[in-house]
Amino acid sequence: IEAEMLLRQGDKQKSLEAFEKLRIAAKEGMIYDAATQYAAFLHYDLGHGKEAYQLLLPLKDHLDPDSLTLLHRIAFEQNEFPIVMELAGFVFQLA
């Protein structure tokens, strides 16, 4: 809740820190997955594409559509073309 409130207030860096703490506390499960996806979007918004990619890749089979699209975009930007090809069909179906 704190992390979302910080995000709504526009404090992306503090929100990211709060989501990272939540990820560490949760370790796995739905809360971990959700916090990881929020953290990835924040990393990407802050210009940390590689960090966002590293967060999303292990969860690629469990991502929501927006996060899957972000992973596809970052994979392209990082020249990870096997992942781009793997995700392309799913992403284009979402569009």
Secondary structure, DSSP 8 states (H G I E B T S, - for coil): -HHHHHHHTT-HHHHHHHHHHHHHHH-SHHHHHHHHHHHHHHHHHTT-HHHHHHHHGGGTTS--HHHHHHHHHHHHHTT-HHHHHHHHHHHHHH-
